[in-house]
Amino acid sequence: MIVGLAPGMHGANRTGRPFTGDFAGILLYQSLFDAGLASAPVSTSADDSLELRHIRIINSVKCLPPQNKPLPAEIRACNGYLAYELARLSSARVLLALGRIAHDAALLALGLPRAAARFGHGQEHALPDGRVLLDSYHCSRYNTQTRRLTPAMFRQVLARACALAQLPQPPAQLRADA
């Protein structure tokens, strides 16, 4: 399960599918496709032909936040929805948090204090329910343009999520640094 931040102004808020129509979706959907988790490398809307395999994408908040960054009050207000999704999909073995906000929101939704697991790209946190919370920097334009997150780094963390979830591994060349 991928835990994102919020619907993007030009993405999910307009298209109805998380990470479509915005820059973050370019890296995300290409990486999911390369890992065998999506049927196509690009998604443009909720009704395009792309199908996700063995994965679900959810957001920390439900509404488009001001300046594309949710405020703490919005995160708290929407956290019940995230808690419901996490409880409903309890068979998901790995929660891949895209960014610190998603990481903290997932902990809150699971009833855990932020001190229970410190965010860090590539960090793995065993959760009391047997799942693993795996962290990645968000695949935003800012993070990729500043090279805080490279495509190779993102592919590596996604490959680790597949391994932890006991899913087939993407080919080695997709996990290697590029």
N, C-alpha and C positions, 0 to 999 in steps of 0.2 A: 504494500500500500504506500503510495507516495502522498505525503502531506505537504501541500503547497501553502502559499501565503493567502491569496485572495483573488477573486476574479479580476483580471486586467481590463483596463478601460477599452482597449482595442482588441482584446482577446475574448475570454469567456463571457464577459458582460454583454458582448455583442453577438457572439457566435453560439453560445450555449454549451461549449465544451472547454474544460480547463486547458489553458496554455495554447489555445488556437488564436491566430491572428495577431500575436505579439511576438517579440523577439525571443523571449524565454522558450517558447514552444519549438523554435527551430532546433535548438540543441536537444531539448527533451525528446521530441518525437523521433528525430533522427537516431538518437542513442537508444531509445526503446526499440525502434525497428532493427537496428544493428544487433541488439541483444536478443531478438526474437520475441519481444514482448508486445510488438505492435505489427499490424499487417501492412502498414505503409509508413514511409518516412516523413510524411507531412499530413497535418490535419487542418482543415479550413473551417469546419463547422461540426455541430453535433450529428448532422445527418449525412456526413460524407461516408465513404466506404471504410474508413479506418476502424479496425477492431483491436481492442487491447486484449492481451493474452496473459492470464495469471496475475493481473495487476489491476489496481483501481487507483484513481487519482481523486483526492478530496482536498478541500481547502480549510485553512484555519478559521477564516471568516467567510460569510456568505455574500456580503455586499461589497461593491467597489469602494475602497476607502479613499479619503482625501490624500492627495499626493502619492497615491498608490502604496501607502504604508499604513496599516491598521493601527489605530490608537489602542492603548491597553483596555479602555472601556469597551471598544468594539470586539476585541478578542474575548473578553469575559462574557459579553452579551451573546456571542455566537458559540461559545465553547460547549454548550449543551448539545448543539448539532454535531459537533466533532465527536463528543463523548458517545452520542448515539451511534454514529457511524463506526467508531472503533469497537463498541460493544456488539453491534450487529454483525460486523465482519471479524469476529474473534478468531476465525481460522487463518487470518493473515498472520504470517510468522514474522514479518519484518515491516517496520514502519520506517520509511526513508523520508526524513524531515529535510525539506529544502529551505535552509536558513534557520537562524536562531529563533525567529518569531514562530515558525512552524514547530520547531523543537520544543519551545516553551509551551506552546498551545497544546501539543500532544501530551506533555507531562501533566498539564492542568486537567485535560480531559480524562486522563487516567487516574486522577486524584493524587498525583505525586507532586511533591514540592520541586521547585526549580533546582534546588540544591541536590536533588537526587541524581542528576546527570548533567554534567557541564558540556555545553555545545562546543564542537570542534570538527572541522571537516575530516571525514573518515573515521570519526570516533564511533565506537559501538558501545551500547549500553544495554545490559541485560535487564529486562523488565520483570516485575514480580509475577506477571501472568505467563511467563515463559517466552514472550516475544522479545525481539531485539529492536531497539531504536537506533537507527544508523543515521548519522548526520552528513549533510553535504551543504556546501555553499549553494545558495540559490542560483539557478541558471539564468539570471537576469542579464540584460545588456551591460549594465554597469560592471558586474562581476566578471563577465567574459572579456569585455574590452580592456579592463585593467589587469587582466590575466590573474586575478585572484582565483578564478576557476577556469581551467582550460578544458577543452573537450576531452583530452586524455584523462584528466583528473576526474571528470564526471563519469566517463566510461568505467574507470576503475572502481568508483564507489558503487555504480550500478551493477557491475560484475560481482562485487562483494555482496550486495543485496541479493542477487540471484543465488549465490553460493549459500548464504545464510538461510534463504527460503527453500533451499534444496530444489531449485529450478535448474534446467539445463543451462550450462555456461555458454556465454557468447564465445565465438572463436578467439583464440589467443591474440591475433593481430588487432582485434578491437579493444582488448584490455591493455595492450602495450602503450607505453608513452609514445606520442606522435610529435 
